[in-house]
């Protein structure tokens, strides 16, 4: 008992000592004023490295436990040996957060969950699922997100967990399915395919970040509606409110396109937006307006702060004000879908209002890091979400660079001051996010200053009126007037965006940078901003050094591109696409349904072609019989001669034996049933089957080709690259 009392007294003495030591240290070292920054950095490092440690979970678990015990002991003894143990304590803390980062993604992986449906299902058994959204019509099907409730085996319901993307035939029954509907599905879920082509949009990773790794395609008789779940009261209330708000906009805003923009801009509902409009906003650097972000949360926060300012006078009223603001912010975050930018902003404002209510000082960088730390603890896969990355880079750029940029000029006029303030914010956010824009999309909006200067004030007014429209929807006459005003404002905004997007050179495209080049650019911007602010020559030297390293890496890339001679046989299900890369020129040949579809080109090929340094593109249909010559490439119907190599595309069996031997024969659209039919007609050093052929025939040809000792490969594991340099 004495030992226990002594330990407790020792603990409180240590806490008192640590508190005094922390206060003294913070005064001496500003780095100690941002503890969450020091915690989130090793956590991010651990999450980034977690894919390399998936097989060491048990070891990591024990090491983490050991580190926690060591840290607990150090807390008791470090005040006696503070100088000797400070380094050890710092190392242990950082290691603990790194290992925590390694463990988090592993514990949330599907194969770690014991009752995940993939561990319980055998073949095509019945799965009971509940829709978590209304069915969304697509071109040929209806899509809905759903959570798995149970697996039915031998008439027994076995509780299961997991999420799936559900695709149903497009008919009237499927299109009427609503949030909360319970279905029985007979089809077996399959993993969402990973990209098979270089640079292709990674839909698998995008959905995995959002908690979906599997999908189901159910035909007409493979699904049935069996009821509706009303037990999740809170969830149903939020979904009903969101549906009601979207319904208000659809009722009172006349224009169809304007209804979609209002729902997207104010409450994050983007299903009614056209792809052309989204691309117009992206090309002008104003796409952030169509995604509920920190701007919208900030508007709501400052409105609430102004309306409830009178509650600051007394302590109990301050607490009431705190509760109203926090509940309203998170209520808004919930009905807008809890996107990374909204979560970040809501958490940051929560920390700020807590500090303000209880008279605590806050550091803005610590608040940003605290929000990131909490979000990563909840969902470590958020780190790989482009929206998460852009959101935090934008706010860091604004916080760090905007005051420095704003200090370059000062104006006596209030109007000019506000214009310069918006301009400084736009420059800071665009500079901070542009490296990621090049890395992911290979483009930069040249007129972002003009577009943001016009669109941000308009979108702010639209947000205010949109919130008022929902608030006064009970008064039809007033709501109709607000809806008409919104219609005109949104139409004006859309027309402005489209006009700017059509100005020549509105978008700079074609700059490809890798991961480390992205880090270099961010570092360059940091030192340039420091130099322009403090006029310190060492920051100028550092910026110059990193610029030279960046230019050297780009020169090396350009040298490689100038000498490239490659052919890509792309892996496109049911289609044929070939890419002939000759220095910075590309000739693409394939099915017109792929190559003449702007959206498909963007998601499947654009990033890859930018990464390959392509400046000139020539696109031809597979059935274009015109002979053409581009640089080293010569074409005679289906025979391509490229850099001295003969490449024959076989999409139908030749009636007679092909007279010459070829280097590569590409088998397309199932020209034969058995390998012997081809082997007697075409002699080639290498045979390649693309994915326009079915998996059944590819597997059959692979076995039969062994009998003829033919060199055979296929695209099932990804695009096949022929290096002809």
C-alpha positions in Angstrom: 0.0 0.0 0.0 2.8 2.4 0.8 4.4 1.5 -2.5 1.2 2.5 -4.3 0.9 5.8 -2.5 4.5 6.5 -3.2 4.1 5.8 -6.9 1.1 8.1 -7.1 2.9 10.9 -5.4 5.9 10.3 -7.7 3.6 10.4 -10.7 2.1 13.8 -9.7 5.6 15.2 -8.9 6.7 14.1 -12.3 3.6 15.7 -13.9 4.3 18.9 -12.1 7.9 18.9 -13.1 7.1 18.0 -16.7 4.5 20.8 -16.8 7.1 23.4 -15.6 9.7 21.9 -17.9 7.4 22.1 -20.9 6.5 25.7 -20.3 10.2 26.6 -20.0 11.1 24.6 -23.1 8.2 26.1 -25.2 9.5 29.6 -24.3 13.0 28.6 -25.4 12.1 26.4 -28.5 9.0 27.3 -30.7 9.1 23.7 -32.1 7.6 22.5 -28.8 4.6 24.7 -29.3 3.4 22.4 -32.1 3.3 18.9 -30.5 0.8 17.5 -33.0 3.2 18.4 -35.9 5.8 16.3 -34.1 3.3 13.4 -33.8 1.7 13.5 -37.2 5.0 13.5 -39.2 6.2 10.1 -37.9 2.6 8.8 -38.1 2.5 9.7 -41.8 5.9 8.1 -42.4 4.6 4.8 -40.8 1.4 4.8 -42.9 3.4 5.5 -46.1 5.7 2.5 -45.4 2.9 0.1 -44.1 2.6 -1.8 -47.4 6.1 -3.1 -46.9 5.3 -4.6 -43.4 2.0 -6.4 -43.9 3.6 -9.8 -42.9 5.1 -8.5 -39.7 2.0 -7.5 -37.8 2.6 -9.7 -34.7 6.2 -8.4 -34.4 5.2 -4.8 -34.8 2.4 -5.3 -32.2 4.9 -6.5 -29.6 7.4 -3.8 -30.4 4.8 -1.1 -30.1 3.7 -2.5 -26.7 7.4 -2.6 -25.6 7.9 1.0 -26.6 4.8 2.1 -24.7 6.2 0.4 -21.6 9.6 2.0 -22.1 8.0 5.5 -22.5 5.9 4.9 -19.4 9.1 4.2 -17.4 10.9 7.2 -18.9 8.1 9.5 -17.8 8.9 8.6 -14.2 12.7 8.8 -14.4 13.5 11.4 -17.0 13.3 14.4 -14.5 16.3 13.0 -12.7 18.3 12.3 -15.8 16.7 14.8 -18.2 19.8 15.5 -20.2 20.9 11.9 -20.6 17.5 10.5 -21.4 16.1 13.3 -23.6 17.5 11.7 -26.8 16.3 8.2 -25.9 12.9 9.6 -25.0 12.6 11.4 -28.4 13.7 8.4 -30.3 11.2 6.1 -28.5 8.3 8.6 -29.1 9.0 8.9 -32.8 9.4 5.1 -33.2 6.1 4.5 -31.4 4.3 6.8 -33.8 6.0 5.3 -36.8 5.0 1.8 -35.7 1.5 3.0 -34.9 1.4 4.3 -38.5 2.6 0.9 -39.7 -0.1 -0.9 -37.7 -3.2 1.2 -38.5 -3.6 0.3 -42.2 -3.0 -3.4 -41.4 -5.7 -3.5 -38.8 -8.2 -1.9 -41.2 -7.5 -4.2 -44.1 -10.2 -6.6 -45.1 -8.1 -9.7 -44.5 -7.6 -8.7 -40.8 -11.3 -8.6 -40.0 -12.4 -12.1 -38.9 -16.1 -11.8 -40.0 -15.4 -10.1 -43.3 -17.7 -11.6 -46.0 -14.7 -12.7 -48.2 -13.7 -15.1 -45.4 -17.2 -16.6 -45.0 -18.6 -16.8 -48.6 -18.2 -19.9 -50.6 -18.9 -19.7 -54.4 -22.3 -18.0 -55.2 -24.1 -17.9 -51.9 -26.8 -15.4 -50.9 -25.6 -12.2 -49.4 -27.8 -9.9 -47.4 -26.9 -6.2 -48.0 -28.2 -2.8 -47.0 -28.0 0.2 -49.4 -26.1 3.1 -48.0 -27.3 5.5 -50.7 -30.0 5.9 -53.3 -29.5 4.0 -56.5 -27.6 6.1 -59.1 -28.3 5.5 -62.8 -25.4 5.0 -65.1 -25.1 4.6 -68.9 -26.0 0.9 -68.9 -26.6 0.0 -65.2 -27.6 1.2 -61.8 -25.0 1.6 -59.1 -25.4 1.8 -55.3 -23.1 1.5 -52.4 -24.0 -1.2 -49.8 -22.8 -2.7 -46.6 -22.9 -6.5 -46.0 -25.1 -7.7 -43.2 -24.9 -11.4 -43.4 -24.1 -14.5 -45.5 -26.7 -17.2 -45.9 -25.3 -20.8 -45.7 -27.6 -23.8 -45.5 -30.6 -21.5 -44.5 -28.5 -20.1 -41.6 -27.7 -16.3 -41.4 -24.1 -15.7 -40.5 -23.3 -12.2 -39.5 -20.7 -10.6 -41.8 -19.1 -7.2 -42.4 -17.7 -5.3 -45.3 -18.8 -2.9 -48.0 -19.5 -3.5 -51.7 -20.3 -1.6 -54.9 -23.5 -3.0 -56.3 -24.3 -2.9 -60.0 -27.8 -3.9 -61.2 -29.4 -3.9 -64.7 -30.9 -0.5 -65.5 -34.7 -1.0 -65.1 -37.5 0.8 -63.3 -37.2 -1.5 -60.2 -33.5 -0.9 -59.7 -33.7 2.9 -60.3 -36.3 3.3 -57.5 -34.1 1.6 -54.8 -33.4 3.9 -51.9 -31.1 4.3 -49.0 -31.8 1.7 -46.3 -33.3 -0.9 -48.7 -32.3 -4.5 -47.9 -31.5 -6.8 -50.8 -30.5 -10.4 -51.2 -27.8 -10.9 -53.8 -26.8 -14.2 -55.4 -23.7 -13.1 -57.3 -20.2 -13.5 -55.8 -18.4 -10.2 -55.1 -15.1 -9.7 -57.0 -12.2 -7.3 -56.1 -12.4 -4.0 -57.9 -9.8 -4.3 -60.7 -6.5 -2.6 -60.3 -5.2 -0.5 -63.3 -3.6 -2.6 -65.9 -2.0 0.3 -67.9 0.7 2.7 -66.9 -0.8 6.1 -65.7 -4.3 4.8 -65.8 -6.7 6.2 -63.1 -6.5 3.9 -60.1 -10.2 3.3 -59.3 -9.2 0.4 -57.0 -7.2 2.7 -54.7 -9.8 5.5 -55.0 -12.6 3.2 -53.7 -10.4 1.5 -51.2 -9.7 4.9 -49.6 -13.5 5.3 -49.3 -13.9 1.8 -47.7 -14.8 -0.3 -50.8 -12.6 -3.0 -52.2 -15.2 -5.3 -53.8 -18.0 -5.0 -56.4 -20.9 -7.2 -57.4 -22.6 -7.4 -60.8 -26.1 -9.0 -60.3 -28.3 -9.8 -63.3 -32.1 -9.6 -63.3 -32.8 -12.8 -61.4 -29.8 -12.5 -59.1 -31.2 -9.9 -56.7 -34.4 -9.3 -54.7 -35.7 -6.6 -52.4 -36.6 -8.0 -49.0 -37.3 -5.0 -46.8 -36.1 -1.7 -45.5 -34.0 -1.0 -42.4 -35.4 1.7 -40.1 -33.2 0.9 -37.1 -30.4 3.4 -37.9 -32.5 6.4 -36.9 -29.7 9.0 -36.9 -28.2 7.8 -40.2 -31.7 7.9 -41.8 -32.4 11.4 -40.4 -29.1 12.8 -42.0 -29.9 11.1 -45.3 -33.5 12.4 -45.3 -32.3 15.9 -44.5 -29.8 15.8 -47.4 -32.4 14.5 -49.8 -34.8 17.2 -48.6 -32.2 19.9 -49.3 -31.5 18.6 -52.8 -35.3 18.5 -53.3 -35.6 22.1 -52.3 -33.0 23.2 -54.9 -34.7 21.0 -57.6 -38.0 22.6 -56.7 -37.1 26.3 -56.6 -34.1 26.7 -59.0 -35.4 26.7 -62.6 -32.3 25.6 -64.6 -31.3 21.9 -64.5 -27.6 22.6 -64.7 -28.0 25.3 -62.0 -29.8 22.9 -59.7 -26.8 20.5 -59.9 -24.3 23.3 -59.3 -26.2 24.6 -56.2 -26.4 21.1 -54.7 -22.7 20.4 -55.3 -21.5 23.9 -54.2 -23.4 24.1 -51.0 -24.0 20.5 -49.8 -21.6 18.3 -51.8 -24.2 16.5 -53.9 -22.4 16.1 -57.3 -24.5 13.4 -59.1 -26.4 16.0 -61.2 -23.3 17.7 -62.6 -22.3 17.3 -66.2 -18.8 16.1 -67.0 -18.2 19.0 -69.3 -19.0 21.5 -66.6 -16.7 19.8 -64.1 -13.8 19.9 -66.7 -14.5 23.6 -67.3 -14.1 24.3 -63.6 -11.0 22.1 -63.4 -9.3 23.9 -66.4 -9.8 27.3 -64.8 -8.5 26.3 -61.3 -11.9 26.7 -59.6 -12.9 23.0 -59.2 -12.6 23.5 -55.4 -15.8 25.6 -55.6 -17.8 22.6 -56.7 -16.6 20.5 -53.7 -17.7 21.4 -50.3 -14.5 22.5 -48.6 -12.9 24.6 -45.9 -14.3 27.7 -47.7 -17.9 26.6 -47.1 -17.2 25.5 -43.5 -15.4 28.8 -42.9 -18.4 30.7 -44.2 -20.8 28.8 -41.9 -18.4 29.2 -39.0 -18.1 33.0 -39.3 -21.9 33.4 -39.9 -22.5 31.4 -36.6 -19.8 33.4 -34.8 -21.4 36.7 -35.8 -25.0 35.6 -35.0 -24.0 34.2 -31.6 -21.6 36.9 -30.6 -23.9 38.1 -27.9 -23.4 34.8 -26.0 -19.8 35.6 -25.2 -20.6 37.8 -22.2 -21.0 35.1 -19.5 -19.3 31.8 -19.0 -22.3 29.5 -19.2 -23.5 31.4 -22.3 -20.0 30.9 -23.9 -20.4 27.2 -23.4 -23.9 27.3 -25.0 -22.4 29.2 -27.9 -19.6 26.6 -28.2 -22.1 23.7 -28.2 -24.3 25.4 -30.9 -21.4 26.1 -33.2 -19.8 22.7 -32.8 -23.1 20.8 -33.3 -24.0 22.9 -36.4 -20.5 22.5 -38.0 -20.5 18.7 -37.6 -24.1 18.5 -38.6 -23.2 20.3 -41.8 -20.1 18.0 -42.2 -22.3 14.9 -41.8 -24.9 15.9 -44.4 -22.3 16.9 -46.9 -20.6 13.5 -46.8 -17.6 14.0 -44.5 -15.2 14.8 -47.3 -11.5 15.2 -46.3 -11.5 19.0 -46.8 -14.7 19.3 -44.7 -13.4 17.1 -42.0 -10.2 19.0 -41.8 -12.0 22.4 -41.6 -14.5 21.2 -39.1 -11.8 19.8 -36.8 -9.7 22.9 -37.1 -12.6 25.2 -36.3 -13.5 22.8 -33.4 -10.1 23.2 -32.0 -10.2 27.0 -32.4 -13.6 27.4 -30.8 -12.5 25.2 -27.9 -9.4 27.3 -27.3 -11.5 30.5 -27.6 -14.2 29.3 -25.2 -11.7 28.2 -22.5 -9.2 31.0 -23.1 -6.4 28.8 -24.5 -3.8 29.9 -27.0 -3.6 28.0 -30.3 -1.0 27.6 -32.9 -2.5 27.4 -36.4 0.1 24.8 -37.5 -0.7 22.7 -34.5 -4.4 22.9 -35.2 -3.9 21.8 -38.8 -1.6 18.9 -37.6 -4.1 17.9 -34.9 -6.9 17.6 -37.5 -4.7 15.5 -39.8 -3.6 13.3 -36.9 -7.2 12.6 -35.8 -8.4 11.9 -39.4 -5.5 9.5 -40.0 -6.2 7.6 -36.8 -9.8 7.1 -37.9 -8.9 6.3 -41.6 -5.2 5.9 -42.4 -6.0 5.3 -46.1 -7.0 9.0 -46.2 -3.3 9.7 -46.7 -3.6 8.3 -50.2 -6.7 10.4 -51.1 -5.9 13.2 -53.5 -8.5 15.4 -52.0 -6.9 14.9 -48.5 -3.5 15.8 -49.9 -4.7 18.9 -51.9 -6.8 20.1 -49.0 -3.9 20.1 -46.5 -1.4 21.5 -49.0 -3.8 24.3 -49.9 -4.4 25.4 -46.3 -0.7 25.1 -45.4 0.1 27.2 -48.4 -2.5 29.8 -47.4 -1.3 29.9 -43.8 2.4 30.0 -44.6 2.6 32.0 -47.9 -0.5 34.2 -48.0 0.7 36.7 -45.2 4.1 36.9 -46.9 2.6 37.4 -50.4 0.1 39.9 -49.0 2.9 42.0 -47.5 4.3 42.7 -51.0 1.7 45.4 -51.6 -0.5 47.6 -49.5 -3.5 49.7 -50.6 -5.5 52.6 -48.9 -8.6 51.6 -50.8 -10.8 49.0 -49.0 -11.9 47.5 -52.3 -8.3 47.1 -53.6 -7.3 45.6 -50.3 -10.0 42.9 -50.6 -9.0 42.2 -54.2 -5.4 41.9 -53.3 -6.3 39.7 -50.3 -8.2 37.2 -52.5 -5.4 37.4 -55.1 -2.8 36.6 -52.4 -4.9 33.6 -51.1 -5.3 32.3 -54.7 -1.6 32.6 -55.4 -0.7 30.9 -52.1 -3.1 28.0 -52.6 -2.3 27.5 -56.3 1.5 27.5 -55.7 1.2 25.0 -52.8 -1.0 22.6 -54.8 0.5 23.0 -58.3 3.2 20.4 -57.7 0.5 17.8 -57.0 -1.5 19.1 -59.9 1.4 18.4 -62.2 2.1 15.0 -60.5 -1.5 13.7 -60.7 -3.0 15.6 -63.7 -0.1 17.1 -65.7 -1.7 20.5 -66.0 -1.8 24.0 -64.6 -4.6 26.6 -64.9 -2.9 29.7 -66.4 -5.8 32.1 -65.6 -6.4 30.9 -62.0 -6.0 34.4 -60.7 -8.7 35.9 -62.9 -11.1 33.0 -62.4 -10.7 32.8 -58.6 -11.0 36.6 -58.3 -14.4 36.4 -60.0 -15.6 33.0 -58.8 -14.8 33.1 -55.1 -16.9 36.1 -54.3 -19.7 34.8 -56.5 -19.6 31.3 -54.9 -19.6 33.0 -51.4 -22.8 34.9 -52.3 -24.3 31.7 -53.8 -23.5 29.8 -50.6 -25.2 32.5 -48.4 -28.3 32.6 -50.5 -28.4 28.8 -50.8 -28.3 28.4 -47.0 -31.1 31.0 -46.7 -33.2 29.2 -49.4 -33.1 26.0 -47.3 -33.9 28.0 -44.1 -36.9 29.7 -45.7 -38.2 26.9 -47.8 -41.4 26.9 -45.7 -42.3 30.3 -47.4 -42.9 29.4 -51.1 -42.9 33.0 -52.4 -39.7 34.0 -50.7 -38.0 30.6 -51.6 -39.0 31.1 -55.2 -37.5 34.5 -55.3 -34.2 33.2 -53.8 -34.3 30.2 -56.2 -34.6 32.6 -59.2 -31.7 34.7 -57.8 -29.6 31.6 -57.4 -30.4 30.5 -60.9 -29.1 33.8 -62.4 -26.0 33.9 -60.2 -25.1 30.3 -60.9 -25.7 30.7 -64.7 -23.5 33.8 -64.6 -20.8 31.9 -62.7 -20.9 28.9 -65.1 -20.8 31.1 -68.2 -17.8 33.0 -66.7 -16.0 29.8 -66.0 -16.7 28.4 -69.5 -15.6 31.7 -71.1 -12.3 31.7 -69.3 -11.8 28.1 -70.1 -12.2 28.8 -73.9 -9.6 31.6 -73.9 -6.5 30.4 -75.8 -3.8 28.9 -73.5 -6.1 28.7 -70.5 -4.5 25.5 -69.4 -0.8 24.5 -69.5 -0.5 20.8 -70.2 2.2 18.3 -70.8 4.6 18.8 -67.8 5.1 15.5 -66.1 6.9 15.2 -62.8 7.6 12.3 -60.5 7.3 11.9 -56.8 10.7 13.2 -55.8 10.4 16.1 -58.3 7.1 17.0 -56.6 8.9 17.2 -53.3 11.7 19.3 -54.9 9.1 21.8 -56.3 7.4 22.2 -52.9 10.9 22.7 -51.3 11.7 25.4 -54.0 8.4 27.2 -53.3 9.2 27.2 -49.6 12.7 28.7 -49.9 11.5 31.3 -52.6 8.8 32.5 -50.2 11.3 32.7 -47.4 13.7 34.7 -49.5 11.1 37.2 -50.7 9.9 37.7 -47.1 13.2 37.9 -45.2 15.7 38.7 -48.0 18.1 36.1 -46.6 20.7 35.1 -49.1 21.0 31.6 -47.7 17.4 30.9 -48.6 18.1 32.2 -52.1 21.1 29.8 -52.3 19.0 26.9 -51.1 16.3 27.7 -53.6 18.8 27.9 -56.4 20.4 24.6 -55.5 17.1 22.8 -55.6 16.1 24.5 -58.9 19.4 23.1 -60.4 18.7 19.6 -59.1 15.1 19.8 -60.5 16.4 21.0 -63.9 19.0 18.3 -64.0 16.4 15.6 -63.4 14.2 17.0 -66.2 17.1 17.2 -68.6 17.8 13.5 -67.9 14.2 12.7 -68.6 14.2 14.7 -71.8 17.3 12.8 -73.0 15.6 9.5 -72.4 12.4 10.6 -74.2 14.3 11.8 -77.3 15.7 8.3 -77.8 12.7 6.2 -76.9 11.3 3.7 -79.5 8.6 1.7 -77.8 5.3 0.0 -78.6 2.6 -0.4 -75.9 -0.1 -3.1 -76.3 -2.6 -1.7 -73.9 -4.8 -3.9 -71.7 -8.4 -2.7 -72.4 -11.2 -5.2 -71.7 -12.9 -6.1 -75.0 -10.8 -3.6 -77.0 -7.6 -3.2 -78.9 -5.3 -0.2 -78.5 -1.7 0.1 -79.7 0.7 3.0 -78.9 3.8 3.6 -81.0 6.2 6.0 -79.2 8.8 7.6 -81.3 10.7 10.3 -79.4 8.1 12.9 -78.4 5.6 11.7 -81.1 2.8 9.2 -80.5 0.7 7.2 -83.0 -2.2 5.5 -81.3 -4.2 2.9 -83.2 -7.2 1.1 -81.8 -11.0 0.8 -81.5 -12.7 4.1 -82.2 -15.0 3.7 -79.2 -11.9 4.1 -77.0 -9.6 6.5 -78.8 -12.4 8.9 -79.9 -13.9 9.1 -76.4 -12.5 12.2 -74.6 -13.4 10.9 -71.1 -11.9 7.4 -71.7 -8.7 9.0 -73.1 -8.4 11.2 -70.0 -8.8 8.4 -67.5 -6.9 5.6 -69.3 -4.1 7.2 -71.3 -3.6 11.0 -70.7 -1.3 10.7 -67.6 0.8 8.0 -69.3 1.3 10.0 -72.5 2.3 13.0 -70.5 4.7 10.9 -68.5 6.3 9.7 -71.7 7.0 13.3 -72.8 4.6 13.2 -75.8 4.2 16.5 -77.6 2.5 15.4 -80.9 -0.3 12.8 -81.1 -1.8 11.0 -84.1 -4.9 8.9 -83.5 -6.2 6.4 -86.0 -9.1 3.9 -86.0 -8.3 0.3 -86.0 -10.3 -0.1 -89.3 -8.8 2.9 -91.0 -7.4 1.3 -94.1 -5.4 4.4 -95.2 -1.7 3.8 -95.3 0.2 6.4 -93.3 3.8 7.2 -92.4 4.8 9.0 -89.2 8.5 9.3 -88.5 9.9 5.8 -88.0 6.4 4.2 -88.3 5.1 2.9 -91.6 1.7 1.3 -92.0 0.3 -1.0 -94.7 -3.2 -2.1 -93.6 -2.5 -4.3 -90.5 1.3 -4.5 -91.0 3.3 -1.9 -89.1 7.0 -1.4 -89.6 8.5 0.6 -86.7 12.2 1.2 -86.2 13.0 -1.7 -88.6 10.7 -4.2 -86.8 7.6 -5.8 -88.4 4.5 -5.9 -86.2 1.4 -7.6 -87.6 -2.1 -7.0 -86.1 -4.2 -10.1 -86.6 -7.9 -9.3 -86.1 -9.1 -11.9 -88.7 -7.4 -15.0 -90.1 -5.6 -14.4 -93.4 -7.0 -16.6 -96.2 -3.5 -17.6 -97.3 -0.2 -18.0 -95.5 1.4 -14.7 -94.7 4.4 -14.4 -97.1 7.0 -12.9 -94.6 8.0 -13.7 -91.1 7.3 -10.9 -88.6 8.9 -9.9 -85.4 5.6 -9.5 -83.4 2.1 -10.8 -84.1 -0.6 -9.2 -82.0 -3.8 -11.3 -81.8 -6.9 -9.2 -81.6 -10.7 -9.8 -81.4 -10.5 -13.7 -81.4 -9.5 -14.4 -85.0 -9.2 -18.2 -84.5 -10.4 -20.9 -82.2 -7.2 -23.0 -82.0 -3.5 -22.1 -82.1 -2.8 -24.5 -85.0 -5.1 -22.4 -87.2 -2.7 -19.4 -86.7 0.6 -21.3 -86.6 0.0 -22.6 -90.2 -0.6 -19.1 -91.6 1.6 -16.6 -89.6 5.2 -17.1 -88.6 6.3 -14.7 -85.8 9.1 -14.5 -83.2 6.7 -13.3 -80.5 2.9 -13.6 -80.2 0.9 -11.3 -78.0 -2.8 -11.6 -77.2 -4.6 -8.5 -76.0 -7.8 -8.3 -73.9 -10.1 -7.9 -76.9 -9.9 -11.7 -76.7 -11.8 -13.6 -73.9 -9.9 -15.1 -71.0 -11.1 -18.6 -72.1 -9.4 -18.4 -75.5 -6.3 -16.7 -74.1 -5.8 -19.5 -71.6 -6.5 -22.1 -74.3 -4.0 -20.5 -76.8 -1.4 -20.3 -74.1 -1.5 -24.1 -73.6 -1.6 -24.9 -77.3 1.3 -22.5 -78.1 3.6 -24.7 -75.9 3.2 -27.5 -78.4 4.5 -25.3 -81.2 7.3 -23.8 -78.9 5.8 -20.4 -79.7 6.8 -17.4 -77.6 3.4 -16.4 -76.3 2.4 -13.7 -73.9 -0.8 -11.8 -73.1 -2.1 -8.6 -71.4 -4.0 -10.1 -68.5 -1.3 -8.9 -66.0 -1.1 -5.5 -67.7 0.0 -3.7 -70.8 2.8 -5.4 -72.8 5.8 -3.1 -73.7 8.0 -3.7 -76.7 11.2 -1.9 -76.3 12.6 -1.4 -79.8 15.4 1.1 -79.0 
